[in-house]
Amino acid sequence: MKQCYTEEKLVQFIYGECDILERLEIEDALENDFFLRDSYLSLFDAYKLLPHEVFSPSQNSVYRILEYSSKPCAMGV
């Protein structure tokens, strides 16, 4: 049976968010389906244009969020 892969599934594949079975199935489909490979290459080209920066909050921000979340809710109850 031929599997139909969505663009969402291809994006998950690009970002490495598929389990091993899905990854192997998609790799096989990319070798055998010209149209799927064309869609994948278009998405992958767009992915390469995106900035690949990793942002992290400052320790002070994390501390303030944790401090705020530990306070009881005061919604006028």
Phi, psi and omega in degrees: 000134181276129181273141176257117182259131179275166176298325178300318180293323177293323177295318176300321178297314180299318182275003178071031183257016177261152173285170188298322180295313178299319181300314180295320179296316180293318178301317178295316180296323179296328178288332188251348185240107182300316183292321177295317179298321178296317177297316179299314182296324176297315179294320181293323175298318177295319179301318181295335179281341181286146175291142182248050179275150174244121182252140177228141177289156177291159178300323179298318178297315179299315180300315182294321178294315179295321178296315180296318183290341180274350179280145177294150180287130180240072183261034177068033182274000000 
